[in-house]
Amino acid sequence: LANHPELKLAFGAEFMTRQDCWQTLKLRYRFPQAEPERLDHGLAFVAIERGDIDVMDLYTTDSLILKHDLVALEDDLNHFPKYEAVVLYRTELETTAPDFVTAIKQLEGTIDQKQMILLNQQRDLEGTPETIIANHFVFDRLGLGERIAERTARAKWLAQGQRLLVLTWEHALLVTTSLGAAILIAIPLGILAAKRRNLQQIILSAAEIIQTIPGLALLILLMTPVTWLGFSSIGAAPAIVALFLYSLLPIMRNTYAGIEDIPNSLQESAAALGLTRWAVLRQIELPLASRTIFAGIKTTAVINVGYATLGGLIGAGGYGELIAEGMDTVNMWTMVQGAVPAALLALLVKWGFEFAERFIVPTGLQASAA
């Protein structure tokens, strides 16, 4: 590699920043190449297959090494330490569970690097569950246990369908929970911004700043604060909070705009009739602004369906789980299984809100909109 300065390199963020990886490796071997690109590990396989890059970092048991016919460079200067897998067990197991210890010891020397790659391929490329892979390996190599029958094509489709239903429920839960909380907070804040000029810029600007934070960055930033509230730093909690924060601006701004657009003559007429501020807000302003407010809620709901897929990166479930899994294994079909349902759900949400608008927004405003 040191003799080929023309080669284009791309590494993952961890390999680029760790002191025992690229930072010291390039000095040890005196690599002449330009600074490598930073690229997600899964996407690097796609790039190297298409010829966009020539060198990438990899794990020695990556399932895609054999598929892409990649060659792992030899570390002839022994820069990296040797990592070997060992089995640890309590010594009392030799007397309390001797058969277990005997079985474990039979695994010694049976799983080399190439064998591990083949096992990983069954999981990443063929979609075989880990339990079946392990069972077949132990049974075929050691004759232990009973061989579990492989699932038929029909069973695989049923299992995938069941998983999709679970992910749909998880995705809908992320969207509805965050959206419901945002509606309860954003509409009053939008009203407050319209009524109190001195608070208008503070309220709207704060929501705008939150909106500019990249989705993945916001998820990571929220992982610590949610633990202060007693929730786990991974899973649904940080995802719901992030979606809630992203939902505030569209609803808040539309609420503010809807009230601001009401002609002053109507408000003056209401004052002449002796209506209280609360009565004006409830009977005149909110009904007249309902179409604009509802449009903000609809837009937010549709956008949240897409944003919620980021939750798959932190274990929040939903369709993002399939997308993240597809990225990790460079499996386009798996990514499609997550992306297409998310797009269809967004359309269903949009149509659902358009249908509900007929019953929520006053008829006169619907007619004027048409």
C-alpha positions as CSV (number, residue, x, y, z in Angstrom):
1,L,0.0,0.0,0.0
2,A,2.9,2.4,0.8
3,N,4.1,2.0,-2.8
4,H,0.8,3.0,-4.4
5,P,0.1,6.7,-3.6
6,E,-2.5,6.8,-6.3
7,L,-5.0,4.6,-4.4
8,K,-8.1,6.2,-2.9
9,L,-8.8,5.4,0.7
10,A,-12.0,5.6,2.8
11,F,-12.4,4.6,6.4
12,G,-15.0,4.6,9.1
13,A,-15.0,7.4,11.7
14,E,-13.8,5.0,14.5
15,F,-10.8,3.8,12.4
16,M,-9.9,7.4,11.5
17,T,-10.0,8.8,15.1
18,R,-8.7,5.9,17.3
19,Q,-5.0,6.4,18.2
20,D,-4.2,2.8,17.6
21,C,-5.7,2.8,14.1
22,W,-5.1,5.2,11.2
23,Q,-3.5,8.0,13.2
24,T,-0.5,5.8,14.2
25,L,-0.8,3.3,11.3
26,K,0.0,5.9,8.7
27,L,3.1,6.9,10.6
28,R,4.3,3.4,11.1
29,Y,4.1,2.5,7.4
30,R,4.8,6.0,6.1
31,F,1.7,5.9,3.8
32,P,1.9,8.6,1.1
33,Q,-1.8,8.8,0.3
34,A,-3.9,11.8,0.8
35,E,-6.2,12.0,3.9
36,P,-8.8,9.3,3.5
37,E,-12.5,10.0,3.1
38,R,-14.8,9.2,6.1
39,L,-17.4,6.7,5.0
40,D,-19.9,4.5,6.8
41,H,-18.6,1.0,7.0
42,G,-21.5,-0.6,5.2
43,L,-21.5,2.0,2.5
44,A,-17.7,1.5,2.0
45,F,-18.5,-2.0,0.6
46,V,-20.8,-0.5,-2.0
47,A,-18.2,2.2,-2.9
48,I,-15.3,-0.3,-3.3
49,E,-17.5,-2.6,-5.4
50,R,-18.3,0.3,-7.8
51,G,-14.7,1.4,-7.9
52,D,-15.2,4.7,-6.2
53,I,-12.5,3.8,-3.6
54,D,-9.6,1.3,-3.5
55,V,-9.0,0.7,0.2
56,M,-11.3,0.4,3.2
57,D,-11.1,-0.8,6.7
58,L,-12.8,-4.1,7.6
59,Y,-13.3,-6.5,10.4
60,T,-11.5,-9.8,9.6
61,T,-14.8,-11.7,9.9
62,D,-17.0,-9.4,7.8
63,S,-19.5,-11.4,5.9
64,L,-18.9,-9.4,2.7
65,I,-15.2,-10.2,2.4
66,L,-15.7,-13.3,0.3
67,K,-18.7,-11.9,-1.6
68,H,-16.7,-8.9,-2.9
69,D,-13.5,-11.0,-3.2
70,L,-11.6,-8.5,-1.0
71,V,-8.0,-9.1,0.1
72,A,-7.0,-8.2,3.6
73,L,-3.5,-6.6,3.7
74,E,-1.0,-8.3,5.9
75,D,0.2,-6.3,9.0
76,D,3.9,-7.4,8.5
77,L,5.1,-4.7,10.9
78,N,2.8,-6.1,13.6
79,H,1.2,-2.7,14.3
80,F,-2.1,-4.2,15.5
81,P,-2.2,-6.6,18.5
82,K,-3.5,-10.2,18.0
83,Y,-7.0,-10.8,19.2
84,E,-8.0,-14.4,19.9
85,A,-11.3,-15.6,21.2
86,V,-11.2,-17.6,24.4
87,V,-13.9,-19.4,26.5
88,L,-14.3,-18.4,30.1
89,Y,-16.3,-20.4,32.6
90,R,-16.5,-20.9,36.4
91,T,-14.3,-23.8,37.6
92,E,-17.1,-25.3,39.7
93,L,-18.9,-26.1,36.4
94,E,-16.4,-28.9,35.9
95,T,-18.2,-30.7,38.8
96,T,-21.7,-29.3,38.6
97,A,-22.1,-29.4,34.8
98,P,-19.3,-31.6,33.4
99,D,-21.2,-32.3,30.2
100,F,-21.4,-28.5,29.5
101,V,-17.7,-28.0,30.0
102,T,-16.9,-31.0,27.7
103,A,-19.1,-29.6,25.0
104,I,-17.6,-26.1,25.3
105,K,-14.1,-27.5,25.0
106,Q,-15.0,-29.3,21.8
107,L,-15.4,-25.9,20.1
108,E,-11.7,-25.2,20.6
109,G,-10.0,-24.8,17.2
110,T,-13.2,-25.3,15.2
111,I,-13.9,-21.7,14.3
112,D,-11.2,-20.0,12.3
113,Q,-11.5,-16.7,10.4
114,K,-12.9,-18.2,7.2
115,Q,-15.4,-20.3,9.1
116,M,-16.6,-17.3,11.0
117,I,-17.0,-15.3,7.7
118,L,-19.2,-18.2,6.3
119,L,-21.3,-18.2,9.4
120,N,-21.8,-14.4,9.3
121,Q,-22.8,-14.7,5.6
122,Q,-25.7,-17.0,6.5
123,R,-27.0,-14.3,8.9
124,D,-26.3,-11.2,6.8
125,L,-26.8,-12.4,3.3
126,E,-29.3,-15.2,3.6
127,G,-31.2,-14.0,6.6
128,T,-30.9,-17.2,8.6
129,P,-31.6,-16.6,12.4
130,E,-28.5,-16.9,14.7
131,T,-30.1,-19.7,16.7
132,I,-30.4,-21.9,13.6
133,I,-26.9,-21.1,12.4
134,A,-25.4,-22.0,15.8
135,N,-27.5,-25.1,16.1
136,H,-26.5,-26.4,12.7
137,F,-22.8,-25.7,13.3
138,V,-22.7,-27.4,16.6
139,F,-24.7,-30.4,15.4
140,D,-22.8,-30.8,12.1
141,R,-19.3,-30.3,13.6
142,L,-19.7,-31.8,17.0
143,G,-22.8,-34.0,16.8
144,L,-24.4,-32.2,19.8
145,G,-28.1,-31.6,20.4
146,E,-30.8,-32.0,17.8
147,R,-30.7,-30.3,14.4
148,I,-33.4,-27.7,14.0
149,A,-35.2,-27.9,10.7
150,E,-34.7,-24.9,8.4
151,R,-37.7,-22.8,7.9
152,T,-39.7,-23.2,4.7
153,A,-40.1,-20.2,2.3
154,R,-43.7,-19.8,3.6
155,A,-42.5,-19.8,7.2
156,K,-39.9,-17.2,6.3
157,W,-42.5,-14.9,4.7
158,L,-44.9,-15.4,7.7
159,A,-42.1,-14.5,10.1
160,Q,-41.2,-11.5,8.0
161,G,-44.8,-10.4,7.9
162,Q,-45.1,-10.7,11.7
163,R,-42.0,-8.7,12.2
164,L,-43.3,-6.0,9.9
165,L,-46.5,-5.8,11.9
166,V,-44.5,-5.3,15.1
167,L,-42.3,-2.7,13.5
168,T,-45.4,-0.9,12.1
169,W,-46.8,-0.7,15.6
170,E,-43.5,0.6,17.0
171,H,-43.2,3.2,14.3
172,A,-46.7,4.4,14.8
173,L,-46.1,4.6,18.5
174,L,-43.0,6.8,18.0
175,V,-45.0,9.1,15.7
176,T,-48.3,9.4,17.6
177,T,-46.7,9.8,21.0
178,S,-44.3,12.6,19.9
179,L,-47.0,14.3,17.8
180,G,-49.6,14.2,20.5
181,A,-47.2,15.8,23.0
182,A,-46.1,18.4,20.5
183,I,-49.7,19.4,19.8
184,L,-50.4,20.0,23.5
185,I,-47.3,22.2,23.8
186,A,-46.9,23.9,20.4
187,I,-50.5,25.2,20.0
188,P,-50.5,27.1,23.3
189,L,-47.0,28.5,22.5
190,G,-48.1,29.6,19.1
191,I,-51.1,31.4,20.7
192,L,-48.7,33.0,23.2
193,A,-46.4,34.1,20.4
194,A,-49.3,35.8,18.6
195,K,-50.7,37.5,21.7
196,R,-47.4,38.6,23.3
197,R,-45.2,40.5,20.9
198,N,-42.3,40.6,23.4
199,L,-42.2,36.8,23.5
200,Q,-42.8,36.1,19.8
201,Q,-39.1,36.1,18.7
202,I,-38.0,34.1,21.8
203,I,-40.5,31.4,21.3
204,L,-40.2,31.0,17.5
205,S,-36.4,31.4,17.5
206,A,-35.9,28.7,20.1
207,A,-38.0,26.3,18.0
208,E,-36.1,27.3,14.8
209,I,-32.7,26.6,16.5
210,I,-33.8,23.1,17.5
211,Q,-35.0,22.5,13.9
212,T,-31.5,23.2,12.6
213,I,-29.8,20.4,14.6
214,P,-29.2,17.3,12.4
215,G,-31.4,14.4,13.4
216,L,-28.7,11.9,14.3
217,A,-26.8,14.6,16.3
218,L,-30.0,15.4,18.2
219,L,-30.6,11.7,19.1
220,I,-27.1,11.4,20.5
221,L,-27.3,14.7,22.4
222,L,-30.5,13.5,24.0
223,M,-29.2,10.1,25.2
224,T,-27.8,11.6,28.4
225,P,-30.6,14.0,29.4
226,V,-33.3,11.3,29.1
227,T,-31.4,9.2,31.7
228,W,-31.9,12.1,34.1
229,L,-35.6,11.5,33.7
230,G,-35.2,7.8,34.5
231,F,-35.4,6.5,31.0
232,S,-32.9,4.4,29.1
233,S,-30.3,6.3,26.9
234,I,-31.2,4.0,24.0
235,G,-34.5,2.9,22.7
236,A,-37.8,4.7,22.2
237,A,-37.3,7.5,24.8
238,P,-34.7,9.6,23.1
239,A,-36.3,9.1,19.7
240,I,-39.7,10.3,21.0
241,V,-38.2,13.4,22.6
242,A,-36.3,14.2,19.4
243,L,-39.4,13.8,17.3
244,F,-41.3,15.9,19.8
245,L,-38.8,18.7,19.5
246,Y,-38.8,18.6,15.7
247,S,-42.6,18.8,15.8
248,L,-42.8,22.0,17.7
249,L,-41.8,24.6,15.0
250,P,-44.3,23.7,12.2
251,I,-47.3,23.5,14.5
252,M,-46.2,26.5,16.5
253,R,-45.6,28.7,13.4
254,N,-48.8,27.7,11.8
255,T,-50.8,28.5,14.9
256,Y,-49.1,31.8,15.1
257,A,-49.7,32.5,11.4
258,G,-53.3,31.4,11.6
259,I,-54.2,33.8,14.4
260,E,-52.1,36.6,12.9
261,D,-54.0,36.4,9.5
262,I,-57.4,37.0,11.1
263,P,-58.6,40.5,10.0
264,N,-58.6,43.1,12.8
265,S,-62.2,44.0,11.9
266,L,-63.4,40.6,13.2
267,Q,-61.5,41.1,16.5
268,E,-62.9,44.6,16.8
269,S,-66.4,43.4,16.2
270,A,-65.9,40.7,19.0
271,A,-64.7,43.4,21.4
272,A,-67.8,45.5,20.5
273,L,-70.0,42.6,21.5
274,G,-68.4,42.5,24.9
275,L,-66.7,39.0,24.4
276,T,-63.9,38.2,26.8
277,R,-60.4,37.4,25.5
278,W,-61.0,33.7,26.2
279,A,-64.3,33.7,24.4
280,V,-62.7,35.5,21.4
281,L,-59.9,32.9,21.3
282,R,-62.2,29.9,21.6
283,Q,-65.2,31.0,19.5
284,I,-63.6,33.2,16.8
285,E,-59.8,33.0,16.5
286,L,-59.1,29.2,16.9
287,P,-62.0,28.2,14.5
288,L,-60.8,30.7,11.9
289,A,-57.2,29.6,12.3
290,S,-58.1,25.9,12.5
291,R,-57.3,25.2,8.8
292,T,-53.8,26.7,9.1
293,I,-53.2,24.9,12.4
294,F,-54.4,21.6,11.1
295,A,-52.2,22.0,8.0
296,G,-49.2,22.4,10.3
297,I,-50.1,19.3,12.3
298,K,-50.6,17.3,9.0
299,T,-47.2,18.3,7.7
300,T,-45.5,17.5,11.0
301,A,-47.1,14.1,11.1
302,V,-45.9,13.2,7.6
303,I,-42.4,14.4,8.2
304,N,-42.2,12.6,11.5
305,V,-43.0,9.3,9.8
306,G,-39.7,9.8,7.9
307,Y,-37.7,11.2,10.8
308,A,-38.8,8.2,13.0
309,T,-36.7,5.9,10.9
310,L,-33.6,7.4,12.5
311,G,-34.8,5.7,15.7
312,G,-33.6,2.4,14.3
313,L,-30.0,3.6,14.8
314,I,-30.4,3.7,18.6
315,G,-32.7,0.6,19.1
316,A,-36.0,2.5,19.1
317,G,-37.6,0.0,16.7
318,G,-39.9,0.9,13.8
319,Y,-39.0,0.7,10.1
320,G,-35.6,2.3,10.8
321,E,-34.6,-1.0,12.3
322,L,-34.8,-2.6,8.9
323,I,-33.0,0.3,7.2
324,A,-30.2,0.2,9.7
325,E,-29.9,-3.5,9.4
326,G,-29.7,-3.2,5.6
327,M,-27.0,-0.5,5.8
328,D,-24.9,-2.7,8.2
329,T,-25.1,-5.7,5.9
330,V,-25.2,-3.7,2.6
331,N,-28.5,-5.5,1.8
332,M,-30.6,-3.3,-0.5
333,W,-33.6,-5.5,-0.2
334,T,-33.6,-5.2,3.6
335,M,-33.4,-1.4,3.3
336,V,-36.3,-1.4,0.8
337,Q,-38.4,-3.4,3.3
338,G,-38.0,-0.6,5.7
339,A,-38.1,2.4,3.3
340,V,-41.2,1.4,1.3
341,P,-43.5,0.8,4.3
342,A,-42.4,4.1,5.8
343,A,-43.3,5.9,2.6
344,L,-46.7,4.1,2.4
345,L,-47.4,5.0,6.0
346,A,-46.6,8.6,5.3
347,L,-49.1,8.6,2.5
348,L,-51.7,6.9,4.7
349,V,-51.1,9.6,7.4
350,K,-51.5,12.3,4.8
351,W,-54.8,10.9,3.5
352,G,-56.0,10.3,7.0
353,F,-55.5,13.9,8.0
354,E,-57.2,15.1,4.8
355,F,-60.2,13.0,5.6
356,A,-60.3,14.1,9.2
357,E,-60.0,17.8,8.1
358,R,-63.6,17.6,6.8
359,F,-64.9,17.1,10.3
360,I,-62.5,19.3,12.2
361,V,-62.2,22.4,10.1
362,P,-65.4,24.6,9.8
363,T,-67.2,23.9,6.5
364,G,-67.0,27.6,5.4
365,L,-63.2,27.5,5.6
366,Q,-63.1,24.3,3.6
367,A,-65.1,25.8,0.9
368,S,-63.0,28.9,0.7
369,A,-59.9,26.7,0.5
370,A,-61.3,24.7,-2.4
